[in-house]
Amino acid sequence: MKTIINLFHPDFKQSRVNKKLVDQVKDEFEVRNLAELYPDFMIDVKKEQQILERADRVVLQFPMQWYSSPALLKQWEDQVLTYGWAYGSKGTALHGKELLVAVTVGADNYGHDDFVGYTVDELLRPLQATSHLIGMRYLKPFAVMGASSISDKNLQKAAEEYEQYLQKDVAALGTFE
Ligand SMILES: Cc1cc2nc3c(=O)[nH]c(=O)nc-3n(C[C@H](O)[C@H](O)[C@H](O)COP(=O)(O)O)c2cc1C
């Protein structure tokens, strides 16, 4: 199975957590640093589409920012997921492929009974709905919580868990899960 990891980090040089995750898996899986490829947000749409076409599993890895994704991921969606290719009656290029969100979350006070009031999975709904529209199988997201203050030991553990998560079959979620 061909897995592509598309990394969206606006400041990867300053990254600790995403860098550790990438270092853990980069020998095994293809990692593409989109912010480095497209520092001016001018995305090569054809190239990005070709890369998705040859993947079975597409991982979107990013740090949570303002309860959402970095702007370049939104730009990538807007530009790459075109009508007639990704959606619409003839837009079947991604049908049946897997979409896995891997997110690092600075805080750990998420959930209905905690400060944020929403779960991380709920905040990722726009990506889940997009996955549904483009016919991809949306896998249970991988999240590293408390990323802003995670200890070296727990970060090492999270990186190993990420590697294992990428190696295995992961259940697809239903629309409302
Ligand atoms: C502009 C910005 C917005 C952020 N917004 C959030 C947020 O909404 N929720 C949260 O838990 N963490 C937030 N964070 C913290 C990041 O998620 C955290 O620093 C990151 O996941 C750590 O990964 P890194 O070491 O790879 O940068 C934000 C950070 C930045 C720079």
The ligand as a Tripos MOL2 file, in Angstrom:
@<TRIPOS>MOLECULE
LIG
   31    33     1     0     0
SMALL
NO_CHARGES

@<TRIPOS>ATOM
      1 C1         -0.8380   30.4300   15.2080 C.3       1 LIG1
      2 C2         -1.0010   29.2740   16.1500 C.ar      1 LIG1
      3 C3         -2.2660   28.8740   16.5240 C.ar      1 LIG1
      4 C4         -2.4340   27.8060   17.4070 C.ar      1 LIG1
      5 N1         -3.7050   27.4200   17.7250 N.ar      1 LIG1
      6 C5         -3.8880   26.3660   18.5650 C.ar      1 LIG1
      7 C6         -5.2070   25.9240   18.8770 C.ar      1 LIG1
      8 O1         -6.2080   26.4320   18.3910 O.2       1 LIG1
      9 N2         -5.3270   24.8840   19.7440 N.ar      1 LIG1
     10 C7         -4.2430   24.2610   20.3080 C.ar      1 LIG1
     11 O2         -4.4420   23.3180   21.0870 O.2       1 LIG1
     12 N3         -2.9700   24.6430   19.9860 N.ar      1 LIG1
     13 C8         -2.7790   25.6830   19.1450 C.ar      1 LIG1
     14 N4         -1.5000   26.0610   18.7930 N.ar      1 LIG1
     15 C9         -0.3480   25.2870   19.3060 C.3       1 LIG1
     16 C10         0.1290   24.2720   18.2580 C.3       1 LIG1
     17 O3         -0.8720   23.3410   17.9280 O.3       1 LIG1
     18 C11         1.3870   23.5320   18.7730 C.3       1 LIG1
     19 O4          2.3770   24.4930   19.0340 O.3       1 LIG1
     20 C12         1.8870   22.5350   17.7600 C.3       1 LIG1
     21 O5          0.9600   21.4950   17.5640 O.3       1 LIG1
     22 C13         3.2060   21.9200   18.2050 C.3       1 LIG1
     23 O6          3.7960   21.2340   17.1140 O.3       1 LIG1
     24 P1          5.2130   21.6820   16.5200 P.3       1 LIG1
     25 O7          6.2440   21.5300   17.6170 O.co2     1 LIG1
     26 O8          5.4450   20.7480   15.3850 O.co2     1 LIG1
     27 O9          5.0890   23.1160   16.0590 O.co2     1 LIG1
     28 C14        -1.3050   27.1220   17.9300 C.ar      1 LIG1
     29 C15        -0.0280   27.5480   17.5490 C.ar      1 LIG1
     30 C16         0.1300   28.5950   16.6690 C.ar      1 LIG1
     31 C17         1.5320   29.0350   16.2820 C.3       1 LIG1
@<TRIPOS>BOND
     1     1     2 1
     2     2     3 ar
     3     2    30 ar
     4     3     4 ar
     5     4     5 ar
     6     4    28 ar
     7     5     6 ar
     8     6     7 ar
     9     6    13 1
    10     7     8 2
    11     7     9 ar
    12     9    10 ar
    13    10    11 2
    14    10    12 ar
    15    12    13 ar
    16    13    14 ar
    17    14    15 1
    18    14    28 ar
    19    15    16 1
    20    16    17 1
    21    16    18 1
    22    18    19 1
    23    18    20 1
    24    20    21 1
    25    20    22 1
    26    22    23 1
    27    23    24 1
    28    24    25 2
    29    24    26 1
    30    24    27 1
    31    28    29 ar
    32    29    30 ar
    33    30    31 1
@<TRIPOS>SUBSTRUCTURE
     1 LIG1         1 GROUP 0 **** ****
